[in-house]
Amino acid sequence: MQFVLNEVTFLLERKKSKFISYLFPYQHIDAIKIRLKKEHPKARHFVYAYRYLNEYDQVVENSSDDGEPRSTSGKPSLAVLNGVDAINTGVITIRYFGGIKLGTGGLVKAYSDAVNGACELAEFYKYEKLERKKITVKHKDMPLLLHTLQNHNIRIINKAFDQEVHLTLEATLEKFNAFDKKYGH
């Protein structure tokens, strides 16, 4: 699975209709919908699709045709996201109708091509499930531990100091296992 960190825009023209696809991190979907409706008040359709992992590591996906004929825009957009194995990613394609009907096959192709175009421009990152772990160490051990954590690509999320140092760490389970095996934390 893979995801995007930055918004990408792709413009496609078919028979005088314009299809503008916006690909973005899923968590911004509500704000982006509001922004795009303000930026494109004369657009006819705001078709969306998204896929994300919920708290139970289940893939949740949804799409909307937003007034286009049934299954001609939202589902093809979702199929593209599935095809590139995108997760925690959303896409909104805005259509400005050019006066020439494309037919159902033409719409499916146009929306698919617009989302594919955005995916080709996007920089995707490999999804890794992150775990959190708490450890406690002595103050004198911190310099070596900080170096070790950096070498294992383990991030420190929180630090608390008293007689000892309490750390909340974040990394993949594999990175924690390698760290534990080598350093026994």
OpenMM code with the backbone's topology and positions (N, CA, C; nanometers):
from openmm import Vec3, app, unit

residues = "MET GLN PHE VAL LEU ASN GLU VAL THR PHE LEU LEU GLU ARG LYS LYS SER LYS PHE ILE SER TYR LEU PHE PRO TYR GLN HIS ILE ASP ALA ILE LYS ILE ARG LEU LYS LYS GLU HIS PRO LYS ALA ARG HIS PHE VAL TYR ALA TYR ARG TYR LEU ASN GLU TYR ASP GLN VAL VAL GLU ASN SER SER ASP ASP GLY GLU PRO ARG SER THR SER GLY LYS PRO SER LEU ALA VAL LEU ASN GLY VAL ASP ALA ILE ASN THR GLY VAL ILE THR ILE ARG TYR PHE GLY GLY ILE LYS LEU GLY THR GLY GLY LEU VAL LYS ALA TYR SER ASP ALA VAL ASN GLY ALA CYS GLU LEU ALA GLU PHE TYR LYS TYR GLU LYS LEU GLU ARG LYS LYS ILE THR VAL LYS HIS LYS ASP MET PRO LEU LEU LEU HIS THR LEU GLN ASN HIS ASN ILE ARG ILE ILE ASN LYS ALA PHE ASP GLN GLU VAL HIS LEU THR LEU GLU ALA THR LEU GLU LYS PHE ASN ALA PHE ASP LYS LYS TYR GLY HIS".split()
positions = [
    Vec3(0.0846, -0.1183, 0.0000),
    Vec3(0.0000, 0.0000, 0.0000),
    Vec3(0.0888, 0.1242, 0.0000),
    Vec3(0.0325, 0.2311, -0.0562),
    Vec3(0.1073, 0.3561, -0.0636),
    Vec3(0.0121, 0.4741, -0.0475),
    Vec3(0.0698, 0.5911, -0.0151),
    Vec3(-0.0119, 0.7096, 0.0107),
    Vec3(0.0607, 0.8339, -0.0398),
    Vec3(-0.0129, 0.9440, -0.0492),
    Vec3(0.0452, 1.0719, -0.0899),
    Vec3(0.0514, 1.1641, 0.0316),
    Vec3(0.1476, 1.2548, 0.0289),
    Vec3(0.1601, 1.3560, 0.1348),
    Vec3(0.1193, 1.4940, 0.0848),
    Vec3(0.1247, 1.5137, -0.0467),
    Vec3(0.0977, 1.6460, -0.1038),
    Vec3(-0.0132, 1.6384, -0.2085),
    Vec3(-0.0838, 1.7478, -0.2214),
    Vec3(-0.1908, 1.7569, -0.3207),
    Vec3(-0.1302, 1.7704, -0.4604),
    Vec3(-0.1922, 1.7017, -0.5560),
    Vec3(-0.1503, 1.7055, -0.6961),
    Vec3(-0.2738, 1.7347, -0.7805),
    Vec3(-0.2563, 1.8135, -0.8867),
    Vec3(-0.3671, 1.8487, -0.9753),
    Vec3(-0.3339, 1.8077, -1.1182),
    Vec3(-0.4349, 1.7542, -1.1867),
    Vec3(-0.4179, 1.7143, -1.3269),
    Vec3(-0.5412, 1.7582, -1.4061),
    Vec3(-0.5178, 1.8202, -1.5212),
    Vec3(-0.6265, 1.8678, -1.6074),
    Vec3(-0.6336, 1.7830, -1.7339),
    Vec3(-0.7555, 1.7391, -1.7668),
    Vec3(-0.7799, 1.6608, -1.8878),
    Vec3(-0.8960, 1.7256, -1.9630),
    Vec3(-0.8836, 1.7385, -2.0955),
    Vec3(-0.9941, 1.7897, -2.1778),
    Vec3(-1.0420, 1.6810, -2.2717),
    Vec3(-1.1746, 1.6627, -2.2771),
    Vec3(-1.2377, 1.5675, -2.3682),
    Vec3(-1.3620, 1.6330, -2.4262),
    Vec3(-1.3652, 1.6453, -2.5575),
    Vec3(-1.4820, 1.7006, -2.6276),
    Vec3(-1.5351, 1.8271, -2.5586),
    Vec3(-1.4452, 1.9202, -2.5338),
    Vec3(-1.4744, 2.0515, -2.4743),
    Vec3(-1.5093, 2.0463, -2.3256),
    Vec3(-1.5201, 1.9287, -2.2662),
    Vec3(-1.5383, 1.9194, -2.1205),
    Vec3(-1.4014, 1.9178, -2.0542),
    Vec3(-1.3925, 1.9827, -1.9391),
    Vec3(-1.2683, 1.9828, -1.8616),
    Vec3(-1.2878, 1.8986, -1.7365),
    Vec3(-1.1910, 1.8126, -1.7121),
    Vec3(-1.1895, 1.7272, -1.5932),
    Vec3(-1.0626, 1.7638, -1.5158),
    Vec3(-1.0795, 1.8147, -1.3954),
    Vec3(-0.9643, 1.8542, -1.3135),
    Vec3(-0.9626, 1.7642, -1.1906),
    Vec3(-0.8592, 1.6800, -1.1816),
    Vec3(-0.8475, 1.5870, -1.0680),
    Vec3(-0.7512, 1.6416, -0.9644),
    Vec3(-0.7943, 1.6356, -0.8405),
    Vec3(-0.7134, 1.6745, -0.7254),
    Vec3(-0.6920, 1.5495, -0.6416),
    Vec3(-0.5678, 1.5066, -0.6284),
    Vec3(-0.5313, 1.3896, -0.5474),
    Vec3(-0.4639, 1.4423, -0.4219),
    Vec3(-0.4997, 1.3882, -0.3042),
    Vec3(-0.4532, 1.4472, -0.1785),
    Vec3(-0.4592, 1.3458, -0.0643),
    Vec3(-0.3949, 1.3781, 0.0502),
    Vec3(-0.4078, 1.2926, 0.1687),
    Vec3(-0.5531, 1.2932, 0.2178),
    Vec3(-0.6055, 1.1761, 0.2506),
    Vec3(-0.7467, 1.1609, 0.2858),
    Vec3(-0.7912, 1.2539, 0.3987),
    Vec3(-0.7058, 1.2763, 0.4987),
    Vec3(-0.7503, 1.3531, 0.6150),
    Vec3(-0.7921, 1.4961, 0.5797),
    Vec3(-0.7591, 1.5447, 0.4602),
    Vec3(-0.7950, 1.6805, 0.4199),
    Vec3(-0.9212, 1.6869, 0.3340),
    Vec3(-0.9916, 1.5758, 0.3192),
    Vec3(-1.1017, 1.5700, 0.2219),
    Vec3(-1.2102, 1.6753, 0.2466),
    Vec3(-1.2517, 1.6945, 0.3707),
    Vec3(-1.3606, 1.7896, 0.3962),
    Vec3(-1.3190, 1.9324, 0.3617),
    Vec3(-1.1991, 1.9719, 0.4032),
    Vec3(-1.1501, 2.1076, 0.3747),
    Vec3(-1.1313, 2.1274, 0.2245),
    Vec3(-1.0831, 2.0269, 0.1560),
    Vec3(-1.0598, 2.0394, 0.0113),
    Vec3(-1.1922, 2.0482, -0.0645),
    Vec3(-1.2934, 1.9712, -0.0219),
    Vec3(-1.4257, 1.9814, -0.0857),
    Vec3(-1.4783, 2.1245, -0.0755),
    Vec3(-1.4702, 2.1826, 0.0431),
    Vec3(-1.5189, 2.3197, 0.0652),
    Vec3(-1.4401, 2.4182, -0.0215),
    Vec3(-1.3070, 2.4055, -0.0207),
    Vec3(-1.2213, 2.4949, -0.0981),
    Vec3(-1.2519, 2.4869, -0.2472),
    Vec3(-1.2659, 2.3646, -0.3000),
    Vec3(-1.2879, 2.3480, -0.4437),
    Vec3(-1.4241, 2.4014, -0.4871),
    Vec3(-1.5242, 2.3865, -0.4026),
    Vec3(-1.6568, 2.4410, -0.4382),
    Vec3(-1.6520, 2.5938, -0.4456),
    Vec3(-1.5692, 2.6558, -0.3608),
    Vec3(-1.5526, 2.8019, -0.3661),
    Vec3(-1.4707, 2.8421, -0.4883),
    Vec3(-1.3645, 2.7651, -0.5190),
    Vec3(-1.2761, 2.7977, -0.6307),
    Vec3(-1.3409, 2.7718, -0.7669),
    Vec3(-1.4368, 2.6791, -0.7724),
    Vec3(-1.4993, 2.6389, -0.9000),
    Vec3(-1.6523, 2.6471, -0.8903),
    Vec3(-1.7061, 2.7663, -0.8698),
    Vec3(-1.8521, 2.7770, -0.8507),
    Vec3(-1.9338, 2.7397, -0.9740),
    Vec3(-1.8727, 2.7420, -1.0925),
    Vec3(-1.9479, 2.7119, -1.2148),
    Vec3(-1.9302, 2.5673, -1.2614),
    Vec3(-1.8556, 2.4878, -1.1866),
    Vec3(-1.8354, 2.3469, -1.2249),
    Vec3(-1.9663, 2.2704, -1.2067),
    Vec3(-1.9913, 2.1718, -1.2946),
    Vec3(-2.1150, 2.0935, -1.2907),
    Vec3(-2.1099, 1.9796, -1.1889),
    Vec3(-1.9946, 1.9122, -1.1796),
    Vec3(-1.9861, 1.7915, -1.0967),
    Vec3(-1.8588, 1.7928, -1.0125),
    Vec3(-1.8702, 1.7431, -0.8889),
    Vec3(-1.7576, 1.7251, -0.7971),
    Vec3(-1.7576, 1.5777, -0.7567),
    Vec3(-1.6937, 1.4971, -0.8376),
    Vec3(-1.6910, 1.3520, -0.8177),
    Vec3(-1.5770, 1.3194, -0.7226),
    Vec3(-1.6033, 1.2315, -0.6247),
    Vec3(-1.4938, 1.1960, -0.5339),
    Vec3(-1.4840, 1.0455, -0.5140),
    Vec3(-1.3649, 1.0062, -0.4664),
    Vec3(-1.3392, 0.8680, -0.4260),
    Vec3(-1.2286, 0.8739, -0.3209),
    Vec3(-1.2341, 0.7808, -0.2276),
    Vec3(-1.1274, 0.7758, -0.1269),
    Vec3(-1.1135, 0.6351, -0.0715),
    Vec3(-0.9950, 0.6103, -0.0154),
    Vec3(-0.9635, 0.4849, 0.0527),
    Vec3(-0.8783, 0.5204, 0.1735),
    Vec3(-0.9146, 0.4654, 0.2899),
    Vec3(-0.8318, 0.4871, 0.4082),
    Vec3(-0.8398, 0.3657, 0.5000),
    Vec3(-0.7433, 0.3572, 0.5898),
    Vec3(-0.7434, 0.2513, 0.6910),
    Vec3(-0.8071, 0.3051, 0.8171),
    Vec3(-0.9033, 0.2298, 0.8712),
    Vec3(-0.9649, 0.2718, 0.9965),
    Vec3(-0.8829, 0.2201, 1.1148),
    Vec3(-0.9323, 0.2448, 1.2361),
    Vec3(-0.8575, 0.2069, 1.3569),
    Vec3(-0.8416, 0.0562, 1.3738),
    Vec3(-0.9155, -0.0233, 1.2969),
    Vec3(-0.9044, -0.1699, 1.3031),
    Vec3(-0.8237, -0.2251, 1.1850),
    Vec3(-0.7520, -0.1375, 1.1156),
    Vec3(-0.6726, -0.1737, 0.9979),
    Vec3(-0.7574, -0.2322, 0.8850),
    Vec3(-0.8813, -0.1878, 0.8764),
    Vec3(-0.9695, -0.2283, 0.7666),
    Vec3(-0.9714, -0.1164, 0.6625),
    Vec3(-0.9716, -0.1531, 0.5355),
    Vec3(-0.9794, -0.0530, 0.4292),
    Vec3(-1.1244, -0.0065, 0.4169),
    Vec3(-1.1432, 0.1242, 0.4275),
    Vec3(-1.2737, 0.1858, 0.4083),
    Vec3(-1.2641, 0.2636, 0.2774),
    Vec3(-1.3608, 0.2411, 0.1891),
    Vec3(-1.3587, 0.3132, 0.0625),
    Vec3(-1.4995, 0.3571, 0.0263),
    Vec3(-1.5044, 0.4673, -0.0475),
    Vec3(-1.6332, 0.5215, -0.0876),
    Vec3(-1.6113, 0.6091, -0.2110),
    Vec3(-1.7213, 0.6339, -0.2826),
    Vec3(-1.7149, 0.7217, -0.3987),
    Vec3(-1.8523, 0.7812, -0.4246),
    Vec3(-1.8540, 0.8888, -0.5021),
    Vec3(-1.9795, 0.9539, -0.5394),
    Vec3(-1.9727, 0.9971, -0.6849),
    Vec3(-2.0831, 0.9769, -0.7572),
    Vec3(-2.0928, 1.0211, -0.8958),
    Vec3(-2.1364, 1.1679, -0.9061),
    Vec3(-2.1885, 1.2241, -0.7991),
    Vec3(-2.2325, 1.3641, -0.7923),
    Vec3(-2.3107, 1.4085, -0.9163),
    Vec3(-2.4145, 1.3344, -0.9475),
    Vec3(-2.5032, 1.3743, -1.0573),
    Vec3(-2.4680, 1.3186, -1.1937),
    Vec3(-2.3504, 1.2608, -1.2092),
    Vec3(-2.3168, 1.1939, -1.3352),
    Vec3(-2.3975, 1.0638, -1.3406),
    Vec3(-2.4166, 1.0048, -1.4580),
    Vec3(-2.4880, 0.8769, -1.4646),
    Vec3(-2.4220, 0.7736, -1.3714),
    Vec3(-2.5059, 0.6900, -1.3141),
    Vec3(-2.4619, 0.5936, -1.2131),
    Vec3(-2.3405, 0.5120, -1.2589),
    Vec3(-2.2410, 0.5037, -1.1701),
    Vec3(-2.1196, 0.4225, -1.1877),
    Vec3(-2.0310, 0.4654, -1.3047),
    Vec3(-2.0447, 0.5910, -1.3498),
    Vec3(-1.9614, 0.6360, -1.4619),
    Vec3(-1.8434, 0.7206, -1.4168),
    Vec3(-1.8397, 0.7578, -1.2883),
    Vec3(-1.7341, 0.8502, -1.2465),
    Vec3(-1.6722, 0.8138, -1.1118),
    Vec3(-1.7537, 0.7997, -1.0084),
    Vec3(-1.7014, 0.7680, -0.8750),
    Vec3(-1.6354, 0.6308, -0.8692),
    Vec3(-1.7049, 0.5288, -0.9213),
    Vec3(-1.6484, 0.3928, -0.9183),
    Vec3(-1.5221, 0.3805, -1.0046),
    Vec3(-1.5197, 0.4382, -1.1249),
    Vec3(-1.3950, 0.4333, -1.2013),
    Vec3(-1.2793, 0.5060, -1.1294),
    Vec3(-1.3109, 0.6155, -1.0618),
    Vec3(-1.2085, 0.6878, -0.9852),
    Vec3(-1.1552, 0.6002, -0.8720),
    Vec3(-1.2472, 0.5327, -0.8030),
    Vec3(-1.2087, 0.4424, -0.6949),
    Vec3(-1.1267, 0.3249, -0.7486),
    Vec3(-1.1637, 0.2761, -0.8669),
    Vec3(-1.0893, 0.1653, -0.9279),
    Vec3(-0.9439, 0.2050, -0.9557),
    Vec3(-0.9216, 0.3294, -0.9944),
    Vec3(-0.7850, 0.3768, -1.0181),
    Vec3(-0.7073, 0.3789, -0.8864),
    Vec3(-0.7696, 0.4304, -0.7795),
    Vec3(-0.7027, 0.4314, -0.6484),
    Vec3(-0.6680, 0.2889, -0.6052),
    Vec3(-0.7616, 0.1961, -0.6275),
    Vec3(-0.7346, 0.0546, -0.5975),
    Vec3(-0.6187, 0.0027, -0.6818),
    Vec3(-0.6179, 0.0392, -0.8083),
    Vec3(-0.5170, -0.0099, -0.9013),
    Vec3(-0.3753, 0.0325, -0.8655),
    Vec3(-0.3612, 0.1520, -0.8066),
    Vec3(-0.2274, 0.1970, -0.7654),
    Vec3(-0.2009, 0.1623, -0.6186),
    Vec3(-0.2939, 0.0877, -0.5579),
    Vec3(-0.2825, 0.0437, -0.4191),
    Vec3(-0.2689, 0.1616, -0.3228),
    Vec3(-0.3462, 0.2689, -0.3511),
    Vec3(-0.3437, 0.3887, -0.2675),
    Vec3(-0.4260, 0.3668, -0.1416),
    Vec3(-0.3748, 0.4189, -0.0318),
    Vec3(-0.4459, 0.4135, 0.0958),
    Vec3(-0.4320, 0.5505, 0.1616),
    Vec3(-0.5275, 0.5852, 0.2464),
    Vec3(-0.5280, 0.7155, 0.3136),
    Vec3(-0.5152, 0.8281, 0.2104),
    Vec3(-0.5834, 0.8075, 0.0986),
    Vec3(-0.5744, 0.8982, -0.0157),
    Vec3(-0.7146, 0.9234, -0.0707),
    Vec3(-0.7373, 1.0476, -0.1120),
    Vec3(-0.8647, 1.0834, -0.1730),
    Vec3(-0.8414, 1.1544, -0.3054),
    Vec3(-0.9462, 1.1568, -0.3877),
    Vec3(-0.9403, 1.2291, -0.5148),
    Vec3(-1.0766, 1.2940, -0.5386),
    Vec3(-1.0721, 1.4169, -0.5846),
    Vec3(-1.1933, 1.4867, -0.6288),
    Vec3(-1.1675, 1.5308, -0.7712),
    Vec3(-1.2599, 1.4951, -0.8610),
    Vec3(-1.2487, 1.5387, -1.0001),
    Vec3(-1.3655, 1.6316, -1.0290),
    Vec3(-1.3310, 1.7504, -1.0721),
    Vec3(-1.4302, 1.8530, -1.1057),
    Vec3(-1.4517, 1.8484, -1.2560),
    Vec3(-1.5785, 1.8550, -1.2959),
    Vec3(-1.6078, 1.8555, -1.4393),
    Vec3(-1.6795, 1.9829, -1.4783),
    Vec3(-1.6236, 2.0472, -1.5801),
    Vec3(-1.6918, 2.1573, -1.6474),
    Vec3(-1.7459, 2.0995, -1.7777),
    Vec3(-1.8774, 2.0953, -1.7899),
    Vec3(-1.9413, 2.0364, -1.9077),
    Vec3(-1.9197, 2.1262, -2.0297),
    Vec3(-1.8729, 2.0658, -2.1389),
    Vec3(-1.8415, 2.1416, -2.2600),
    Vec3(-1.9515, 2.1437, -2.3640),
    Vec3(-2.0666, 2.0839, -2.3337),
    Vec3(-2.1789, 2.0879, -2.4272),
    Vec3(-2.1936, 1.9656, -2.5141),
    Vec3(-2.0948, 1.8776, -2.5133),
    Vec3(-2.1015, 1.7555, -2.5945),
    Vec3(-2.1074, 1.6363, -2.4996),
    Vec3(-2.2126, 1.5547, -2.5141),
    Vec3(-2.2252, 1.4376, -2.4278),
    Vec3(-2.1208, 1.3330, -2.4649),
    Vec3(-2.0622, 1.2709, -2.3615),
    Vec3(-1.9564, 1.1723, -2.3836),
    Vec3(-2.0089, 1.0297, -2.3833),
    Vec3(-2.1300, 1.0076, -2.3345),
    Vec3(-2.1831, 0.8722, -2.3201),
    Vec3(-2.1205, 0.8053, -2.1982),
    Vec3(-2.1798, 0.6947, -2.1562),
    Vec3(-2.1313, 0.6300, -2.0335),
    Vec3(-1.9873, 0.5813, -2.0476),
    Vec3(-1.9545, 0.5188, -2.1598),
    Vec3(-1.8174, 0.4715, -2.1808),
    Vec3(-1.7173, 0.5864, -2.1846),
    Vec3(-1.7570, 0.6958, -2.2479),
    Vec3(-1.6700, 0.8133, -2.2555),
    Vec3(-1.6461, 0.8762, -2.1193),
    Vec3(-1.7512, 0.8777, -2.0357),
    Vec3(-1.7363, 0.9314, -1.9004),
    Vec3(-1.6442, 0.8441, -1.8156),
    Vec3(-1.6637, 0.7130, -1.8225),
    Vec3(-1.5784, 0.6206, -1.7463),
    Vec3(-1.4328, 0.6428, -1.7850),
    Vec3(-1.4073, 0.6507, -1.9153),
    Vec3(-1.2696, 0.6691, -1.9626),
    Vec3(-1.2140, 0.8045, -1.9199),
    Vec3(-1.2931, 0.9095, -1.9332),
    Vec3(-1.2456, 1.0436, -1.8988),
    Vec3(-1.2119, 1.0540, -1.7495),
    Vec3(-1.3016, 1.0062, -1.6629),
    Vec3(-1.2739, 1.0141, -1.5184),
    Vec3(-1.1550, 0.9254, -1.4812),
    Vec3(-1.1484, 0.8067, -1.5377),
    Vec3(-1.0346, 0.7177, -1.5101),
    Vec3(-0.9040, 0.7818, -1.5555),
    Vec3(-0.9030, 0.8375, -1.6743),
    Vec3(-0.7817, 0.9005, -1.7278),
    Vec3(-0.7408, 1.0215, -1.6435),
    Vec3(-0.8374, 1.0999, -1.5978),
    Vec3(-0.8061, 1.2178, -1.5163),
    Vec3(-0.7418, 1.1764, -1.3833),
    Vec3(-0.7969, 1.0732, -1.3187),
    Vec3(-0.7403, 1.0269, -1.1910),
    Vec3(-0.6051, 0.9609, -1.2150),
    Vec3(-0.5935, 0.8823, -1.3225),
    Vec3(-0.4636, 0.8229, -1.3571),
    Vec3(-0.3577, 0.9301, -1.3797),
    Vec3(-0.3960, 1.0377, -1.4464),
    Vec3(-0.3025, 1.1476, -1.4707),
    Vec3(-0.2522, 1.2086, -1.3407),
    Vec3(-0.3423, 1.2279, -1.2457),
    Vec3(-0.3015, 1.2816, -1.1154),
    Vec3(-0.2100, 1.1828, -1.0432),
    Vec3(-0.2424, 1.0540, -1.0511),
    Vec3(-0.1590, 0.9516, -0.9852),
    Vec3(-0.0188, 0.9471, -1.0451),
    Vec3(-0.0099, 0.9676, -1.1770),
    Vec3(0.1212, 0.9656, -1.2418),
    Vec3(0.2069, 1.0838, -1.1974),
    Vec3(0.1446, 1.1962, -1.1655),
    Vec3(0.2187, 1.3144, -1.1198),
    Vec3(0.2562, 1.3067, -0.9717),
    Vec3(0.1816, 1.2282, -0.8969),
    Vec3(0.1985, 1.2246, -0.7511),
    Vec3(0.3233, 1.1484, -0.7087),
    Vec3(0.3742, 1.1884, -0.5938),
    Vec3(0.4822, 1.1135, -0.5308),
    Vec3(0.4179, 1.0278, -0.4218),
    Vec3(0.4275, 0.8969, -0.4381),
    Vec3(0.3685, 0.8047, -0.3415),
    Vec3(0.4757, 0.7553, -0.2450),
    Vec3(0.4314, 0.7297, -0.1230),
    Vec3(0.5189, 0.6775, -0.0181),
    Vec3(0.4637, 0.5444, 0.0291),
    Vec3(0.5548, 0.4535, 0.0600),
    Vec3(0.5141, 0.3205, 0.1062),
    Vec3(0.4489, 0.3328, 0.2437),
    Vec3(0.3317, 0.2719, 0.2582),
    Vec3(0.2627, 0.2734, 0.3864),
    Vec3(0.3246, 0.1694, 0.4791),
    Vec3(0.3528, 0.2119, 0.6001),
    Vec3(0.4002, 0.1210, 0.7039),
    Vec3(0.3176, 0.1474, 0.8289),
    Vec3(0.2671, 0.0429, 0.8880),
    Vec3(0.1901, 0.0582, 1.0104),
    Vec3(0.2869, 0.0906, 1.1240),
    Vec3(0.2593, 0.1998, 1.1929),
    Vec3(0.3459, 0.2430, 1.3019),
    Vec3(0.2889, 0.2009, 1.4367),
    Vec3(0.3776, 0.1586, 1.5220),
    Vec3(0.3436, 0.1196, 1.6586),
    Vec3(0.4032, 0.2233, 1.7531),
    Vec3(0.3547, 0.2254, 1.8755),
    Vec3(0.4130, 0.3119, 1.9792),
    Vec3(0.4590, 0.2252, 2.0946),
    Vec3(0.5669, 0.2685, 2.1562),
    Vec3(0.6259, 0.1943, 2.2666),
    Vec3(0.6811, 0.2934, 2.3667),
    Vec3(0.6664, 0.2640, 2.4959),
    Vec3(0.7210, 0.3494, 2.6011),
    Vec3(0.8386, 0.2780, 2.6655),
    Vec3(0.9471, 0.3544, 2.6861),
    Vec3(1.0631, 0.2994, 2.7560),
    Vec3(1.1116, 0.4017, 2.8580),
    Vec3(1.1832, 0.3541, 2.9565),
    Vec3(1.2426, 0.4388, 3.0593),
    Vec3(1.3914, 0.4069, 3.0655),
    Vec3(1.4736, 0.5119, 3.0666),
    Vec3(1.6190, 0.4952, 3.0721),
    Vec3(1.6792, 0.5940, 3.1716),
    Vec3(1.8014, 0.5652, 3.2103),
    Vec3(1.8753, 0.6561, 3.2974),
    Vec3(1.9267, 0.7738, 3.2149),
    Vec3(1.9417, 0.8889, 3.2801),
    Vec3(1.9894, 1.0089, 3.2117),
    Vec3(2.1233, 0.9845, 3.1427),
    Vec3(2.2136, 0.9129, 3.2102),
    Vec3(2.3478, 0.8905, 3.1559),
    Vec3(2.3457, 0.8061, 3.0275),
    Vec3(2.2386, 0.7291, 3.0072),
    Vec3(2.2294, 0.6423, 2.8887),
    Vec3(2.1678, 0.7125, 2.7665),
    Vec3(2.1205, 0.8346, 2.7858),
    Vec3(2.0499, 0.9047, 2.6772),
    Vec3(2.1339, 0.9289, 2.5512),
    Vec3(2.2584, 0.9767, 2.5607),
    Vec3(2.3328, 1.0034, 2.4363),
    Vec3(2.3463, 0.8793, 2.3471),
    Vec3(2.3808, 0.7671, 2.4061),
    Vec3(2.3939, 0.6437, 2.3272),
    Vec3(2.2580, 0.5992, 2.2735),
    Vec3(2.1545, 0.6098, 2.3562),
    Vec3(2.0206, 0.5694, 2.3134),
    Vec3(1.9719, 0.6566, 2.1972),
    Vec3(1.9930, 0.7869, 2.2051),
    Vec3(1.9508, 0.8757, 2.0967),
    Vec3(2.0184, 0.8369, 1.9651),
    Vec3(2.1456, 0.8073, 1.9719),
    Vec3(2.2199, 0.7643, 1.8531),
    Vec3(2.1623, 0.6323, 1.7986),
    Vec3(2.1353, 0.5391, 1.8882),
    Vec3(2.0825, 0.4081, 1.8497),
    Vec3(1.9432, 0.4217, 1.7861),
    Vec3(1.8581, 0.5040, 1.8458),
    Vec3(1.7236, 0.5240, 1.7916),
    Vec3(1.7308, 0.5845, 1.6515),
    Vec3(1.8199, 0.6796, 1.6336),
    Vec3(1.8356, 0.7422, 1.5026),
    Vec3(1.8823, 0.6393, 1.3991),
    Vec3(1.9753, 0.5543, 1.4380),
    Vec3(2.0252, 0.4514, 1.3456),
    Vec3(1.9184, 0.3501, 1.3069),
    Vec3(1.8189, 0.3283, 1.3928),
    Vec3(1.7111, 0.2328, 1.3659),
    Vec3(1.5853, 0.3016, 1.3097),
    Vec3(1.5959, 0.4316, 1.2808),
    Vec3(1.4811, 0.5092, 1.2298),
    Vec3(1.3599, 0.4984, 1.3207),
    Vec3(1.3837, 0.5125, 1.4493),
    Vec3(1.2771, 0.5127, 1.5492),
    Vec3(1.2622, 0.6560, 1.5981),
    Vec3(1.1395, 0.7087, 1.5855),
    Vec3(1.1132, 0.8477, 1.6245),
    Vec3(1.0739, 0.8581, 1.7703),
    Vec3(1.1172, 0.9654, 1.8342),
    Vec3(1.0740, 0.9964, 1.9702),
    Vec3(0.9537, 1.0889, 1.9593),
    Vec3(0.8417, 1.0435, 2.0136),
    Vec3(0.7171, 1.1203, 2.0082),
    Vec3(0.7045, 1.2117, 2.1306),
    Vec3(0.7518, 1.1618, 2.2456),
    Vec3(0.7384, 1.2388, 2.3689),
    Vec3(0.8528, 1.2047, 2.4633),
    Vec3(0.8982, 1.3055, 2.5403),
    Vec3(1.0017, 1.2869, 2.6426),
    Vec3(0.9503, 1.3458, 2.7729),
    Vec3(0.9734, 1.2746, 2.8830),
    Vec3(0.9409, 1.3259, 3.0159),
    Vec3(1.0611, 1.2961, 3.1064),
    Vec3(1.1006, 1.3953, 3.1853),
    Vec3(1.2194, 1.3827, 3.2690),
    Vec3(1.1821, 1.3904, 3.4164),
    Vec3(1.2348, 1.2971, 3.4944),
    Vec3(1.2355, 1.3037, 3.6403),
    Vec3(1.3660, 1.2378, 3.6834),
    Vec3(1.3637, 1.1438, 3.7768),
    Vec3(1.4878, 1.0745, 3.8120),
    Vec3(1.5405, 0.9941, 3.6921),
    Vec3(1.4502, 0.9600, 3.6008),
    Vec3(1.4858, 0.8886, 3.4790),
    Vec3(1.4207, 0.9598, 3.3601),
    Vec3(1.4484, 0.9100, 3.2402),
    Vec3(1.3894, 0.9675, 3.1196),
    Vec3(1.2866, 0.8687, 3.0662),
    Vec3(1.1658, 0.9191, 3.0456),
    Vec3(1.0549, 0.8370, 2.9948),
    Vec3(1.0288, 0.8802, 2.8505),
    Vec3(1.0399, 0.7858, 2.7593),
    Vec3(1.0244, 0.8155, 2.6168),
    Vec3(0.9076, 0.7393, 2.5570),
    Vec3(0.8351, 0.8058, 2.4691),
    Vec3(0.7361, 0.7388, 2.3855),
    Vec3(0.7948, 0.7368, 2.2455),
    Vec3(0.8074, 0.6172, 2.1899),
    Vec3(0.8717, 0.5971, 2.0613),
    Vec3(0.7703, 0.5532, 1.9561),
    Vec3(0.8029, 0.5782, 1.8292),
    Vec3(0.7153, 0.5369, 1.7197),
    Vec3(0.7994, 0.4795, 1.6071),
    Vec3(0.7597, 0.3611, 1.5607),
    Vec3(0.8271, 0.2933, 1.4499),
    Vec3(0.7425, 0.1739, 1.4071),
    Vec3(0.7891, 0.1056, 1.3039),
    Vec3(0.7215, -0.0173, 1.2637),
    Vec3(0.7578, -0.1279, 1.3630),
    Vec3(0.6756, -0.2305, 1.3672),
    Vec3(0.7017, -0.3437, 1.4554),
    Vec3(0.8362, -0.4081, 1.4223),
    Vec3(0.8692, -0.4155, 1.2950),
    Vec3(0.9973, -0.4737, 1.2528),
    Vec3(1.1156, -0.3954, 1.3087),
    Vec3(1.1065, -0.2624, 1.3052),
    Vec3(1.2150, -0.1786, 1.3583),
    Vec3(1.2271, -0.1950, 1.5100),
    Vec3(1.1137, -0.2023, 1.5788),
    Vec3(1.1180, -0.2249, 1.7237),
    Vec3(1.1793, -0.3616, 1.7556),
    Vec3(1.1419, -0.4638, 1.6786),
    Vec3(1.1972, -0.5983, 1.7034),
    Vec3(1.3480, -0.6004, 1.6837),
    Vec3(1.3981, -0.5351, 1.5799),
    Vec3(1.5426, -0.5290, 1.5560),
    Vec3(1.6118, -0.4529, 1.6691),
    Vec3(1.5506, -0.3450, 1.7122),
    Vec3(1.6049, -0.2653, 1.8231),
    Vec3(1.6067, -0.3479, 1.9520),
    Vec3(1.4954, -0.4159, 1.9829),
    Vec3(1.4861, -0.4974, 2.1036),
    Vec3(1.5874, -0.6119, 2.1020),
    Vec3(1.6015, -0.6744, 1.9861),
    Vec3(1.6936, -0.7882, 1.9739),
    Vec3(1.8375, -0.7447, 2.0024),
    Vec3(1.8713, -0.6246, 1.9526),
    Vec3(2.0092, -0.5775, 1.9662),
    Vec3(2.0348, -0.5122, 2.1015),
    Vec3(1.9358, -0.4407, 2.1559),
    Vec3(1.9595, -0.3612, 2.2765),
    Vec3(1.8719, -0.3997, 2.3943),
    Vec3(1.7804, -0.4918, 2.3760),
    Vec3(1.7018, -0.5452, 2.4864),
    Vec3(1.6120, -0.4482, 2.5596),
    Vec3(1.5524, -0.3509, 2.4887),
    Vec3(1.4600, -0.2578, 2.5545),
    Vec3(1.3224, -0.3146, 2.5418),
] * unit.nanometer
topology = app.Topology()
chain = topology.addChain("A")
for resn in residues:
    res = topology.addResidue(resn, chain)
    for name in ("N", "CA", "C"):
        topology.addAtom(name, app.Element.getBySymbol(name[0]), res)
